[in-house]
Amino acid sequence: MTMLARALAALALSAGLALGTAAPAQAAPPNCDRPAGPAMPSGEVVTRSQIEGAHRELTDYLEKVRAYFACLEQENKNVAAEAQQAVAGYERAKAAYERLIR
């Protein structure tokens, strides 16, 4: 295995995937947009209505952050699978070339 192939294999393994076992790469989910943080009340006096609204905004934001992390994790897996496919393609081409020059 060449140095490049070993480097790509190590990258794929660091993503938690064993060579040859990754599922085919899939398109990234469309919701990988980083959510904006919620606006929180400021000042020394906060009303009940403001704190209840802030709680709702925070809850919604945290759910969006969880979805964002899940999306990034899937994208990481997709890229690792693509890297594995690139390594496999390179190895096939290299083997074919070596057969030709013998």
A tleap script that builds the chain and sets N, CA, C and O, in Angstrom:
source leaprc.protein.ff14SB
mol = sequence {
  NMET THR MET LEU ALA ARG ALA LEU ALA ALA
  LEU ALA LEU SER ALA GLY LEU ALA LEU GLY
  THR ALA ALA PRO ALA GLN ALA ALA PRO PRO
  ASN CYS ASP ARG PRO ALA GLY PRO ALA MET
  PRO SER GLY GLU VAL VAL THR ARG SER GLN
  ILE GLU GLY ALA HIE ARG GLU LEU THR ASP
  TYR LEU GLU LYS VAL ARG ALA TYR PHE ALA
  CYS LEU GLU GLN GLU ASN LYS ASN VAL ALA
  ALA GLU ALA GLN GLN ALA VAL ALA GLY TYR
  GLU ARG ALA LYS ALA ALA TYR GLU ARG LEU
  ILE CARG
}
set mol.1.N position { 0.861 -1.177 0.000 }
set mol.1.CA position { 0.000 0.000 0.000 }
set mol.1.C position { 0.900 1.231 0.000 }
set mol.1.O position { 1.872 1.297 0.753 }
set mol.2.N position { 0.579 2.181 -0.828 }
set mol.2.CA position { 1.397 3.382 -0.944 }
set mol.2.C position { 1.207 4.294 0.265 }
set mol.2.O position { 0.288 4.112 1.064 }
set mol.3.N position { 2.097 5.277 0.379 }
set mol.3.CA position { 2.002 6.219 1.488 }
set mol.3.C position { 0.670 6.969 1.443 }
set mol.3.O position { 0.031 7.158 2.477 }
set mol.4.N position { 0.250 7.396 0.251 }
set mol.4.CA position { -1.025 8.104 0.111 }
set mol.4.C position { -2.180 7.194 0.513 }
set mol.4.O position { -3.085 7.612 1.234 }
set mol.5.N position { -2.145 5.963 0.048 }
set mol.5.CA position { -3.214 5.023 0.394 }
set mol.5.C position { -3.249 4.774 1.893 }
set mol.5.O position { -4.325 4.694 2.486 }
set mol.6.N position { -2.069 4.650 2.512 }
set mol.6.CA position { -2.031 4.446 3.974 }
set mol.6.C position { -2.573 5.658 4.703 }
set mol.6.O position { -3.282 5.520 5.701 }
set mol.7.N position { -2.246 6.847 4.214 }
set mol.7.CA position { -2.738 8.071 4.857 }
set mol.7.C position { -4.258 8.163 4.753 }
set mol.7.O position { -4.932 8.502 5.726 }
set mol.8.N position { -4.792 7.861 3.572 }
set mol.8.CA position { -6.247 7.905 3.404 }
set mol.8.C position { -6.927 6.812 4.216 }
set mol.8.O position { -8.005 7.022 4.771 }
set mol.9.N position { -6.290 5.640 4.284 }
set mol.9.CA position { -6.860 4.559 5.103 }
set mol.9.C position { -6.869 4.969 6.568 }
set mol.9.O position { -7.844 4.714 7.274 }
set mol.10.N position { -5.792 5.601 7.034 }
set mol.10.CA position { -5.747 6.057 8.424 }
set mol.10.C position { -6.827 7.103 8.683 }
set mol.10.O position { -7.463 7.100 9.737 }
set mol.11.N position { -7.028 7.987 7.727 }
set mol.11.CA position { -8.089 8.987 7.860 }
set mol.11.C position { -9.446 8.315 7.976 }
set mol.11.O position { -10.255 8.676 8.831 }
set mol.12.N position { -9.691 7.349 7.125 }
set mol.12.CA position { -10.971 6.639 7.172 }
set mol.12.C position { -11.130 5.896 8.491 }
set mol.12.O position { -12.211 5.897 9.080 }
set mol.13.N position { -10.060 5.264 8.955 }
set mol.13.CA position { -10.140 4.546 10.230 }
set mol.13.C position { -10.355 5.504 11.396 }
set mol.13.O position { -11.058 5.177 12.351 }
set mol.14.N position { -9.750 6.685 11.319 }
set mol.14.CA position { -9.935 7.646 12.408 }
set mol.14.C position { -11.367 8.129 12.480 }
set mol.14.O position { -11.810 8.607 13.524 }
set mol.15.N position { -12.100 8.011 11.376 }
set mol.15.CA position { -13.514 8.380 11.366 }
set mol.15.C position { -14.374 7.239 11.882 }
set mol.15.O position { -15.600 7.343 11.910 }
set mol.16.N position { -13.727 6.137 12.294 }
set mol.16.CA position { -14.459 5.026 12.875 }
set mol.16.C position { -14.955 4.027 11.860 }
set mol.16.O position { -15.905 3.291 12.128 }
set mol.17.N position { -14.326 3.986 10.689 }
set mol.17.CA position { -14.757 3.073 9.645 }
set mol.17.C position { -13.619 2.128 9.290 }
set mol.17.O position { -12.478 2.569 9.148 }
set mol.18.N position { -13.900 0.853 9.144 }
set mol.18.CA position { -12.897 -0.114 8.720 }
set mol.18.C position { -12.896 -0.172 7.194 }
set mol.18.O position { -13.955 -0.130 6.568 }
set mol.19.N position { -11.722 -0.269 6.603 }
set mol.19.CA position { -11.648 -0.331 5.150 }
set mol.19.C position { -12.475 -1.481 4.609 }
set mol.19.O position { -12.458 -2.592 5.140 }
set mol.20.N position { -13.192 -1.191 3.551 }
set mol.20.CA position { -13.978 -2.222 2.896 }
set mol.20.C position { -15.342 -2.460 3.507 }
set mol.20.O position { -16.115 -3.250 2.965 }
set mol.21.N position { -15.668 -1.815 4.606 }
set mol.21.CA position { -16.950 -2.064 5.244 }
set mol.21.C position { -17.866 -0.854 5.199 }
set mol.21.O position { -19.002 -0.920 5.668 }
set mol.22.N position { -17.399 0.226 4.653 }
set mol.22.CA position { -18.216 1.441 4.648 }
set mol.22.C position { -19.337 1.324 3.634 }
set mol.22.O position { -19.186 0.718 2.574 }
set mol.23.N position { -20.438 1.908 3.980 }
set mol.23.CA position { -21.559 1.980 3.046 }
set mol.23.C position { -21.204 2.969 1.952 }
set mol.23.O position { -20.362 3.842 2.166 }
set mol.24.N position { -21.814 2.857 0.801 }
set mol.24.CA position { -21.544 3.828 -0.258 }
set mol.24.C position { -21.836 5.245 0.227 }
set mol.24.O position { -22.741 5.471 1.030 }
set mol.25.N position { -21.066 6.172 -0.267 }
set mol.25.CA position { -21.252 7.563 0.142 }
set mol.25.C position { -22.639 8.042 -0.272 }
set mol.25.O position { -23.135 7.710 -1.349 }
set mol.26.N position { -23.242 8.817 0.596 }
set mol.26.CA position { -24.553 9.377 0.327 }
set mol.26.C position { -24.443 10.884 0.409 }
set mol.26.O position { -23.519 11.421 1.020 }
set mol.27.N position { -25.377 11.548 -0.201 }
set mol.27.CA position { -25.393 13.008 -0.145 }
set mol.27.C position { -25.622 13.453 1.290 }
set mol.27.O position { -26.364 12.816 2.037 }
set mol.28.N position { -24.985 14.538 1.663 }
set mol.28.CA position { -25.155 15.072 3.014 }
set mol.28.C position { -26.585 15.546 3.204 }
set mol.28.O position { -27.194 16.098 2.288 }
set mol.29.N position { -27.112 15.328 4.390 }
set mol.29.CA position { -28.449 15.855 4.658 }
set mol.29.C position { -28.447 17.371 4.451 }
set mol.29.O position { -27.436 18.026 4.702 }
set mol.30.N position { -29.560 17.927 4.000 }
set mol.30.CA position { -29.580 19.345 3.667 }
set mol.30.C position { -29.598 20.286 4.871 }
set mol.30.O position { -29.529 21.502 4.689 }
set mol.31.N position { -29.687 19.763 6.088 }
set mol.31.CA position { -29.827 20.636 7.252 }
set mol.31.C position { -28.528 20.819 8.022 }
set mol.31.O position { -28.562 20.962 9.244 }
set mol.32.N position { -27.385 20.821 7.344 }
set mol.32.CA position { -26.110 21.010 8.034 }
set mol.32.C position { -25.764 22.487 8.210 }
set mol.32.O position { -24.590 22.856 8.203 }
set mol.33.N position { -26.753 23.304 8.361 }
set mol.33.CA position { -26.506 24.722 8.601 }
set mol.33.C position { -26.372 24.942 10.101 }
set mol.33.O position { -27.219 24.515 10.887 }
set mol.34.N position { -25.299 25.611 10.479 }
set mol.34.CA position { -25.066 25.892 11.889 }
set mol.34.C position { -26.169 26.816 12.403 }
set mol.34.O position { -26.410 27.880 11.833 }
set mol.35.N position { -26.847 26.399 13.499 }
set mol.35.CA position { -27.920 27.252 14.018 }
set mol.35.C position { -27.371 28.497 14.710 }
set mol.35.O position { -26.313 28.466 15.337 }
set mol.36.N position { -28.098 29.563 14.583 }
set mol.36.CA position { -27.727 30.809 15.267 }
set mol.36.C position { -28.178 30.712 16.720 }
set mol.36.O position { -29.233 30.155 17.024 }
set mol.37.N position { -27.374 31.257 17.593 }
set mol.37.CA position { -27.727 31.258 19.012 }
set mol.37.C position { -28.919 32.153 19.287 }
set mol.37.O position { -29.144 33.141 18.588 }
set mol.38.N position { -29.679 31.801 20.311 }
set mol.38.CA position { -30.864 32.598 20.626 }
set mol.38.C position { -30.492 33.913 21.306 }
set mol.38.O position { -29.440 34.029 21.935 }
set mol.39.N position { -31.352 34.872 21.170 }
set mol.39.CA position { -31.185 36.148 21.866 }
set mol.39.C position { -31.742 35.974 23.276 }
set mol.39.O position { -32.887 35.555 23.450 }
set mol.40.N position { -30.954 36.286 24.252 }
set mol.40.CA position { -31.385 36.161 25.646 }
set mol.40.C position { -31.683 37.536 26.228 }
set mol.40.O position { -31.064 38.524 25.834 }
set mol.41.N position { -32.617 37.604 27.154 }
set mol.41.CA position { -32.911 38.894 27.793 }
set mol.41.C position { -31.657 39.436 28.484 }
set mol.41.O position { -30.847 38.679 29.019 }
set mol.42.N position { -31.523 40.717 28.460 }
set mol.42.CA position { -30.394 41.328 29.160 }
set mol.42.C position { -30.927 42.387 30.118 }
set mol.42.O position { -32.091 42.782 30.052 }
set mol.43.N position { -30.081 42.816 30.972 }
set mol.43.CA position { -30.485 43.830 31.943 }
set mol.43.C position { -30.760 43.201 33.290 }
set mol.43.O position { -30.744 41.978 33.433 }
set mol.44.N position { -31.008 44.026 34.259 }
set mol.44.CA position { -31.214 43.554 35.628 }
set mol.44.C position { -32.641 43.140 35.884 }
set mol.44.O position { -32.903 42.373 36.810 }
set mol.45.N position { -33.575 43.628 35.083 }
set mol.45.CA position { -34.985 43.304 35.289 }
set mol.45.C position { -35.466 42.472 34.110 }
set mol.45.O position { -35.365 42.884 32.955 }
set mol.46.N position { -35.996 41.283 34.429 }
set mol.46.CA position { -36.512 40.385 33.399 }
set mol.46.C position { -37.920 39.986 33.807 }
set mol.46.O position { -38.166 39.618 34.956 }
set mol.47.N position { -38.825 40.062 32.871 }
set mol.47.CA position { -40.207 39.696 33.174 }
set mol.47.C position { -40.406 38.190 33.013 }
set mol.47.O position { -39.606 37.501 32.380 }
set mol.48.N position { -41.473 37.714 33.594 }
set mol.48.CA position { -41.825 36.306 33.462 }
set mol.48.C position { -41.997 35.927 31.988 }
set mol.48.O position { -41.526 34.879 31.547 }
set mol.49.N position { -42.667 36.781 31.250 }
set mol.49.CA position { -42.889 36.549 29.832 }
set mol.49.C position { -41.560 36.430 29.079 }
set mol.49.O position { -41.402 35.564 28.219 }
set mol.50.N position { -40.602 37.314 29.413 }
set mol.50.CA position { -39.289 37.273 28.757 }
set mol.50.C position { -38.549 35.972 29.077 }
set mol.50.O position { -37.947 35.366 28.190 }
set mol.51.N position { -38.591 35.545 30.329 }
set mol.51.CA position { -37.856 34.339 30.713 }
set mol.51.C position { -38.510 33.102 30.110 }
set mol.51.O position { -37.813 32.158 29.737 }
set mol.52.N position { -39.834 33.091 30.009 }
set mol.52.CA position { -40.518 31.963 29.369 }
set mol.52.C position { -40.184 31.910 27.876 }
set mol.52.O position { -39.954 30.835 27.322 }
set mol.53.N position { -40.159 33.065 27.238 }
set mol.53.CA position { -39.778 33.126 25.823 }
set mol.53.C position { -38.331 32.689 25.620 }
set mol.53.O position { -38.021 31.972 24.669 }
set mol.54.N position { -37.450 33.123 26.514 }
set mol.54.CA position { -36.043 32.741 26.426 }
set mol.54.C position { -35.887 31.224 26.590 }
set mol.54.O position { -35.071 30.597 25.914 }
set mol.55.N position { -36.681 30.648 27.499 }
set mol.55.CA position { -36.632 29.201 27.701 }
set mol.55.C position { -37.050 28.467 26.425 }
set mol.55.O position { -36.400 27.504 26.019 }
set mol.56.N position { -38.126 28.919 25.800 }
set mol.56.CA position { -38.577 28.300 24.547 }
set mol.56.C position { -37.503 28.426 23.460 }
set mol.56.O position { -37.217 27.463 22.749 }
set mol.57.N position { -36.915 29.613 23.338 }
set mol.57.CA position { -35.871 29.829 22.334 }
set mol.57.C position { -34.652 28.947 22.605 }
set mol.57.O position { -34.067 28.383 21.681 }
set mol.58.N position { -34.278 28.835 23.870 }
set mol.58.CA position { -33.126 28.006 24.221 }
set mol.58.C position { -33.407 26.538 23.918 }
set mol.58.O position { -32.549 25.845 23.371 }
set mol.59.N position { -34.589 26.061 24.265 }
set mol.59.CA position { -34.964 24.671 23.989 }
set mol.59.C position { -34.931 24.395 22.492 }
set mol.59.O position { -34.407 23.370 22.058 }
set mol.60.N position { -35.486 25.300 21.710 }
set mol.60.CA position { -35.486 25.156 20.257 }
set mol.60.C position { -34.055 25.161 19.709 }
set mol.60.O position { -33.711 24.357 18.842 }
set mol.61.N position { -33.235 26.065 20.220 }
set mol.61.CA position { -31.840 26.163 19.789 }
set mol.61.C position { -31.086 24.872 20.098 }
set mol.61.O position { -30.362 24.367 19.240 }
set mol.62.N position { -31.240 24.335 21.292 }
set mol.62.CA position { -30.526 23.106 21.662 }
set mol.62.C position { -30.947 21.930 20.783 }
set mol.62.O position { -30.119 21.078 20.460 }
set mol.63.N position { -32.195 21.872 20.398 }
set mol.63.CA position { -32.656 20.818 19.487 }
set mol.63.C position { -32.005 20.987 18.113 }
set mol.63.O position { -31.609 20.006 17.483 }
set mol.64.N position { -31.898 22.223 17.660 }
set mol.64.CA position { -31.240 22.485 16.377 }
set mol.64.C position { -29.748 22.136 16.441 }
set mol.64.O position { -29.183 21.643 15.464 }
set mol.65.N position { -29.116 22.389 17.584 }
set mol.65.CA position { -27.701 22.041 17.756 }
set mol.65.C position { -27.528 20.523 17.696 }
set mol.65.O position { -26.588 20.034 17.069 }
set mol.66.N position { -28.423 19.778 18.337 }
set mol.66.CA position { -28.344 18.309 18.274 }
set mol.66.C position { -28.473 17.817 16.834 }
set mol.66.O position { -27.726 16.935 16.411 }
set mol.67.N position { -29.406 18.375 16.090 }
set mol.67.CA position { -29.585 17.992 14.686 }
set mol.67.C position { -28.351 18.366 13.856 }
set mol.67.O position { -27.947 17.620 12.964 }
set mol.68.N position { -27.762 19.514 14.154 }
set mol.68.CA position { -26.566 19.967 13.455 }
set mol.68.C position { -25.414 19.002 13.694 }
set mol.68.O position { -24.718 18.626 12.751 }
set mol.69.N position { -25.205 18.597 14.944 }
set mol.69.CA position { -24.138 17.639 15.256 }
set mol.69.C position { -24.380 16.301 14.575 }
set mol.69.O position { -23.435 15.689 14.076 }
set mol.70.N position { -25.611 15.837 14.542 }
set mol.70.CA position { -25.931 14.580 13.860 }
set mol.70.C position { -25.630 14.697 12.368 }
set mol.70.O position { -25.107 13.764 11.759 }
set mol.71.N position { -25.955 15.827 11.795 }
set mol.71.CA position { -25.687 16.076 10.381 }
set mol.71.C position { -24.182 16.067 10.116 }
set mol.71.O position { -23.725 15.461 9.147 }
set mol.72.N position { -23.417 16.735 10.972 }
set mol.72.CA position { -21.962 16.762 10.799 }
set mol.72.C position { -21.368 15.362 10.933 }
set mol.72.O position { -20.454 14.999 10.194 }
set mol.73.N position { -21.883 14.589 11.865 }
set mol.73.CA position { -21.404 13.220 12.040 }
set mol.73.C position { -21.662 12.410 10.773 }
set mol.73.O position { -20.791 11.664 10.325 }
set mol.74.N position { -22.852 12.552 10.194 }
set mol.74.CA position { -23.160 11.830 8.952 }
set mol.74.C position { -22.269 12.304 7.821 }
set mol.74.O position { -21.788 11.490 7.033 }
set mol.75.N position { -22.045 13.587 7.730 }
set mol.75.CA position { -21.177 14.124 6.686 }
set mol.75.C position { -19.757 13.596 6.854 }
set mol.75.O position { -19.094 13.286 5.864 }
set mol.76.N position { -19.280 13.488 8.092 }
set mol.76.CA position { -17.963 12.923 8.365 }
set mol.76.C position { -17.887 11.491 7.847 }
set mol.76.O position { -16.893 11.101 7.234 }
set mol.77.N position { -18.932 10.712 8.092 }
set mol.77.CA position { -18.975 9.332 7.607 }
set mol.77.C position { -18.999 9.297 6.081 }
set mol.77.O position { -18.345 8.456 5.464 }
set mol.78.N position { -19.752 10.210 5.477 }
set mol.78.CA position { -19.824 10.268 4.008 }
set mol.78.C position { -18.454 10.553 3.403 }
set mol.78.O position { -18.052 9.907 2.436 }
set mol.79.N position { -17.746 11.508 3.967 }
set mol.79.CA position { -16.426 11.872 3.442 }
set mol.79.C position { -15.442 10.729 3.647 }
set mol.79.O position { -14.628 10.452 2.765 }
set mol.80.N position { -15.502 10.062 4.792 }
set mol.80.CA position { -14.613 8.923 5.038 }
set mol.80.C position { -14.889 7.806 4.035 }
set mol.80.O position { -13.956 7.171 3.543 }
set mol.81.N position { -16.155 7.564 3.728 }
set mol.81.CA position { -16.500 6.536 2.738 }
set mol.81.C position { -15.982 6.929 1.355 }
set mol.81.O position { -15.493 6.081 0.609 }
set mol.82.N position { -16.091 8.205 1.017 }
set mol.82.CA position { -15.567 8.681 -0.265 }
set mol.82.C position { -14.050 8.499 -0.321 }
set mol.82.O position { -13.508 8.119 -1.358 }
set mol.83.N position { -13.367 8.768 0.789 }
set mol.83.CA position { -11.916 8.585 0.841 }
set mol.83.C position { -11.570 7.110 0.647 }
set mol.83.O position { -10.616 6.781 -0.057 }
set mol.84.N position { -12.341 6.230 1.268 }
set mol.84.CA position { -12.107 4.793 1.095 }
set mol.84.C position { -12.292 4.382 -0.359 }
set mol.84.O position { -11.516 3.589 -0.890 }
set mol.85.N position { -13.314 4.920 -0.994 }
set mol.85.CA position { -13.555 4.600 -2.403 }
set mol.85.C position { -12.406 5.117 -3.270 }
set mol.85.O position { -12.007 4.462 -4.233 }
set mol.86.N position { -11.882 6.285 -2.930 }
set mol.86.CA position { -10.755 6.840 -3.675 }
set mol.86.C position { -9.524 5.952 -3.513 }
set mol.86.O position { -8.818 5.698 -4.489 }
set mol.87.N position { -9.258 5.478 -2.301 }
set mol.87.CA position { -8.124 4.580 -2.055 }
set mol.87.C position { -8.298 3.298 -2.855 }
set mol.87.O position { -7.358 2.832 -3.498 }
set mol.88.N position { -9.488 2.731 -2.818 }
set mol.88.CA position { -9.744 1.489 -3.551 }
set mol.88.C position { -9.571 1.697 -5.051 }
set mol.88.O position { -8.991 0.852 -5.732 }
set mol.89.N position { -10.068 2.809 -5.564 }
set mol.89.CA position { -9.915 3.110 -6.985 }
set mol.89.C position { -8.458 3.281 -7.371 }
set mol.89.O position { -8.023 2.798 -8.417 }
set mol.90.N position { -7.711 3.964 -6.530 }
set mol.90.CA position { -6.282 4.150 -6.776 }
set mol.90.C position { -5.573 2.805 -6.780 }
set mol.90.O position { -4.763 2.534 -7.667 }
set mol.91.N position { -5.866 1.968 -5.809 }
set mol.91.CA position { -5.214 0.663 -5.716 }
set mol.91.C position { -5.541 -0.199 -6.936 }
set mol.91.O position { -4.674 -0.917 -7.433 }
set mol.92.N position { -6.790 -0.135 -7.425 }
set mol.92.CA position { -7.153 -0.892 -8.626 }
set mol.92.C position { -6.372 -0.376 -9.834 }
set mol.92.O position { -5.843 -1.163 -10.618 }
set mol.93.N position { -6.303 0.948 -9.980 }
set mol.93.CA position { -5.580 1.535 -11.111 }
set mol.93.C position { -4.094 1.208 -11.033 }
set mol.93.O position { -3.467 0.902 -12.047 }
set mol.94.N position { -3.544 1.272 -9.851 }
set mol.94.CA position { -2.124 0.974 -9.672 }
set mol.94.C position { -1.838 -0.484 -10.017 }
set mol.94.O position { -0.843 -0.784 -10.676 }
set mol.95.N position { -2.706 -1.387 -9.574 }
set mol.95.CA position { -2.527 -2.809 -9.874 }
set mol.95.C position { -2.603 -3.053 -11.373 }
set mol.95.O position { -1.823 -3.835 -11.918 }
set mol.96.N position { -3.541 -2.386 -12.042 }
set mol.96.CA position { -3.666 -2.543 -13.492 }
set mol.96.C position { -2.415 -2.015 -14.192 }
set mol.96.O position { -1.916 -2.635 -15.131 }
set mol.97.N position { -1.919 -0.891 -13.740 }
set mol.97.CA position { -0.704 -0.318 -14.317 }
set mol.97.C position { 0.484 -1.253 -14.121 }
set mol.97.O position { 1.256 -1.480 -15.052 }
set mol.98.N position { 0.631 -1.787 -12.932 }
set mol.98.CA position { 1.749 -2.689 -12.647 }
set mol.98.C position { 1.672 -3.961 -13.489 }
set mol.98.O position { 2.703 -4.510 -13.880 }
set mol.99.N position { 0.442 -4.436 -13.772 }
set mol.99.CA position { 0.320 -5.599 -14.648 }
set mol.99.C position { 0.767 -5.260 -16.064 }
set mol.99.O position { 1.353 -6.094 -16.755 }
set mol.100.N position { 0.487 -4.022 -16.494 }
set mol.100.CA position { 0.879 -3.609 -17.849 }
set mol.100.C position { 2.379 -3.467 -18.008 }
set mol.100.O position { 2.907 -3.773 -19.077 }
set mol.101.N position { 3.077 -3.017 -16.993 }
set mol.101.CA position { 4.512 -2.759 -17.146 }
set mol.101.C position { 5.374 -3.986 -16.865 }
set mol.101.O position { 6.594 -3.923 -17.010 }
set mol.102.N position { 4.774 -5.078 -16.473 }
set mol.102.CA position { 5.566 -6.301 -16.214 }
set mol.102.C position { 5.943 -6.977 -17.470 }
set mol.102.O position { 6.606 -8.013 -17.438 }
savepdb mol mol.pdb
quit
